[in-house]
Amino acid sequence: MVKNLFKRNYDELKFVALIFTIWRISILVISYFAVILFEYSKKGSFLTQKYDNTFYQFFLRFDSGWYLDIAKNGYLLIENSQSNVAFFPLMPVLMKIGSFLPLISIEISGIILANLCAFLSFFVFYKLLLLKFKDISKLSLFLLIIFPSSFFLGFVYSESLFLFLTITAWYFAEKNKIIKSSICGIFAALTRPLGFLLFFPLLYKYYKEKTLNLSVLSGLLLIPIGIMPFLLYLYLKFNDFLIFQKVQMYWDRSFTWIWDTIFVYIIEIIYNFNFIIFLDLATLLIVIYLTIYLWIKVDRAYSYWVAIGILTPSFTGTLASINRYSLVLFPIFIAIAKILKNKTIRIFYYIFSISILIYLTARVTLRYWGG
């Protein structure tokens, strides 16, 4: 599947490899100077504190600790506390498999996996752009790598794996290769809770294009079915299909109307300004605008995907990590590229986005919350 993508055009591969290398080195340089110039947070996540002052500190932060825990110890439920059952299995399973190779620890396996998937994400995204949006292909890819939370693609998080799988699912859907698209969707459903919802925008895409038939529908139905093995495992081990959802309360997440959350954030910004809270709210509002723009100007199927991706976490009573959740919604970069026609506005956006990227990269490296 992936091999066929690389056959097509060697020049495209070289271009993406260059972009990836520049992005990867830049993130490492920012992180390196952060640990030299500033102190680690004394209140930040302790899951990965042991990696401070080591090579691993540039890749293992916050939720990385949960994926490492699953890969090393399996799923465990801690009563009345945060537990690793909140995290889906594909990332840690692949990390564990990679660790069976000679001289490869689970930590190294996770780092290689995350960065390989980041590269593959860039490559497949560029192929998709050349297929549908050739005039803004390079700009859209550039907007992805300078997005304020793009550094998470190089961390041992599920973001890069999920982005690769969802973009590849869309790429094959655009090529009308329904089985390949659905296989990617199945794996996406085992990577993040959002994955099984990929079924709905892809279904709409085929309906809109008047190519929906029983064969296509049967293929697409494999995507939500993909989550079933994990749910069955949770039931057999913890006697609860939805335990992954129920433990979200220990991250202060529970159903809340989005307008109530927005109101709380506005009040908090007015009376106790915090840049991260402001950034979370601004990200939500900007992505909602981009969703509408995609609906009107670009592609309604893409708009559906972004709407699902941004609204699902926004009804949990908090906007924490919304900038990271937005990162995997690749159509927003197409929308931004189409909006940034004016050169002056485009340069201003570059400066603004790169500045926040530098700030957040440094924060998270030093174990301060940044998404």
N, C-alpha and C positions, 0 to 999 in steps of 0.2 A: 504493500500500500504506500508506505513512505518512499520506498525505493523508486517507484514510478515517478514521483514528484521531482526527484533529483535528476532524472534522465533528461528532462526537457531542455534546460538552458543553463549551461555552465556559467555564463556571464551573470545571470540572476543569482546563482549560488555565491559567486565571488562578491557581488555587491552586498548581499545580505551578510556574508561572513565579515566584511569590512565594517558594516554598521554595527553588528553584534560586538566585534572586538573593541571598537571605539566606546560603545556603551558600557561594556563589561569593565574595561580599564578605567573609565571615568568614575564609575561607581566605587571601584576599589580605591582609587585615589582619594575620593571624598571621604570614604570610611577611614582610610589610613590617617589622614590629617585630623579627622575628628578625634580619634583616640590619642593622638599626640598632643593636641591643643586643649582638649577638654576632659573633664572627669566623668566617670560612669555615674549613672543615676543610682542613688542609694535606696530608691523606692521602686525602681523598675522591676520587671519580671525576673524572678529568680530561677526560672526553669532552665535558662541557658547561661546563668551567671558564671558557671565553672569554665566557660569558654572565653571569658575575658582575658585579654593579653595573650591570646593565641591566634593562630591562623584562622581558626573556626569562627572567631567573633565577627568576621566579615560575611558570614553566611547563615549563622545559627542565632536566631533571636526570637523571643516571644513564642508564638505558636510552633516554631520549629521543635521546641521541647516536647510538645504533645506528639508530633509525628515520630520523633526519635523514641519516645516512650512506647508507642504502639509497636514500632518495628522491633524493639528489643524485648518487650514484655507482654505484648498482646493487649487486648482490650480489658480494662478493669473499670469497675464501677465503685466510686467512693461515695458513700452515703452523705447526703446533705453538703456536697462540695462539687467543685468543678472536676470533671472526669474526662478521660480521653475518648469515651464513647461518643462524644460530640463530633468527632472527626471521622470522615469517611475513609474507607480502607485502601483505595488503589495506590495512593502515594506511599504509605508505609509498606505495603506489600512489595511494591517495586524496589523500594529502598532495601528491604530485607533480601530480596532475590539478588540485587546487585552486590550485597555484602558477602555473598558466597564466592565471589571472584577472589583470586589471590591478592593479598595486601590491601584489600578494600574493606574499610570499616563501614559501619552503617552511616556514620557521619559523612564520610567521603562519598559513599554511594548516593546519599541524599543531595549533596552538593553537585555531583556530576549530573544526576537526574534532573534537578531543577534547572541547571544552566543549559543542558542539552535541550530540554523542552522549551526554554526561552528562545534558543536559536531556531528550533523547528517552528515555533510560533511566528517568529519574524519571517521565516522563509515562506510558510504557507500563506500567511497574511499577504505577503507581497505577491504571491501567485494569484490569490483571490482578487487583489486589487488590479493586477494586470488583466485579469479576465473581465472585470466589470467596471473598473474606475481607473483606466490606464492614465488619464491626464493628471490624476492626483495620487498616483501610486507611491511615489517616493516621499511626497509630503505626508501622506497618511502614516506611513511607516515611521517617519521621523517624529511625528506627533506622538506615536505610541512610546518610543524610547525616551522622550523627554517628559512624558506624563509624570506628575509629581510623585506617584507611588510606583513607578516602573521598577525601582530597585528591588521590590518584593519578588520580581520574576527571577532574580538570582539568589534569593534566600530559599532555605528549605521549607517552603510553604507549598500548598497545592496550586497556587495561582498559575504558574507557568505550565504545569501539566493540564490544568483545566482549560486554559486559553488555547493551548495546542489542540486539544481534542475538539473543542467547540468550533474553532476556526476551520479545522480539517473537516468536521461534519458539514459545515456550511459550504466549504469548497467542493466537496463531492456532491452535495445537493445541487449546487449551481451547474455541475457537470452531469446531473441526472443519474448519478451512480448511487441509487438509494440504499443498497445493501452496505456499501462502504461507509456511507454517511451514517447509517443506523448503528453500525459497529462502533464508530467513534462516539456516537451518542450514548451507547450502552456504557462505555468506559467513562464518559463524562458523568453519567449518573452514579458511578461508583467512586467518583472523585470529590464531588461537592453536592449538597442537597439540591442546588439549583439545576443540576445536570438533567434530571428526568423531565424538567419543564421545557427542555429544548424541543420536545415533541410538538408543542403547540405552535410556535412560530414557523417551524418547518412544515407543519400541516397546513398552515395558512398560506405559506409560499406556494405549495403545490396547488392548493385550491384557487388562489388568485391567478395562477398561470394556466388554470384549466387542464392540469395534467394529473389531478388526483384520481386515482382508481384503486381498486381493491389491492392490487399488488403493491402500490406505493403505501397505502394505508397499513397493510400488513407489515411492511418493512419498518415504518415509523413507529408502530406499536411496540417494537422491540426496545425502543429507548426507555420508556417508563418501566418496562419489565426488567430492565437492567438493574434497578435498585433492589429488586426482590431478594437476591442472595444475601445482601447485607442485612435486610430487614429480618429474614429468616434466621440468620446467625444471631442477631440481637435477641430474637424471641427464644431461641434454644438456649442461649447462655444466660440471659437476664430476664426471661419470661415477659418481655415487653418489646413489641415491634418498634415503638416510637421513643425508646429511651433516649436516643440521640437528640430528639427534639425537647424532651422534658428537662434534660439537664441544662438547657439554655438559660433557665432561670438563675443559675449560679453565675452567669455572665450578665445578669440584670436584663435579660431579654424575655419579654412576654408580649402578647398581642396588645397593641395600642394603636389607636387611629393616628394616621400620619400627621394630620393637622394638629393634634394634641402635642406630638413630639416636636413639630416645627415651632409651635407656640412656646414650649418650654425652652427650646434652644434660643429663640429670639430674646426671651426674658433673661436668660443666662448671659448672653452676649452684651445686653444693655447694662446689666448691673454688675457683672463680674467677668469682664472680657477675657477670653482665652482664645488664642489664635487657632488651636487645633479644633475647638468647638466651632469657631467661625468657619474654618475650612471645611468641616464636615457638612455644615448647613449649606454653604456656598456650593459645594460639590453636588449635593442633592438637587438644588434648584437649577444648576447649570445642566445637569444630566437630564432633568425633566424637560428643560427647554430643548435640548438636543433630541430627545425622544419625539417631541412634537415636530421639530424640523425634519427628522427622518421620515415621519409619517406624511408630511406635506410635500417635501422636496425630493426625497431619495427613494426609499423602499419601505413599504409598510411592514413587511415581514421582519426586517431589521429593527424597525421601530417597536414591534411586539417584543422581540428578544430583549432589547434595552429596557423597555417598560417592566417586563417580568424581573429582570436582573436588578433593577434599582428599587422597585417598589416592594419586592418580597422582604428584603432586610429592613426596609423603612417602616414596616408595620410591627416592629419588635420593641418599640419604646426607646430606642437609642439609634443614633446615626454613627456610632463608633465604627470605624473601619470602612465607612462608606466610600472613601477615596480608593481603598484597596479593592472593594467589590466592583467599583466602576472600571477598574483597570482591565478586567476580563471581558468587558462589553465592547468588543472591537468596533462595532458600527459607529460608536461615538467619534472615533478618530476620522472616519470618513466624513461625518457631518462637520466636524471642526475644520477639516481641510477645505470643504466646500464653502464654509463661512469666511475663512481667512483669505479672501481675494485681494484685499488691500494690503500692499507691501508694508506700509507703516504699522498697521494693526497686527500684521503677522509677526513682525520683529518685536513689537511690544509683547505679544503673547509668548514668543520664544523666551524672552528675558524673564517674564513673570513665571512661566512654568518651570524653567530650568532653576530659577532661584529657589522655588519651593521644593523642587526635587533635591537640591543640595541640602537644604535645611532639614527635610524629613529623613534623608539618608543618614545624615549625621546624628539626628535625634535617635533613630531606631538602633543604629550601631552602638550608641552609648546607653541603650536600654531605657530611653525615654519613650513614652507612648507616641506613636506617629501613624497609627493605622493598623 
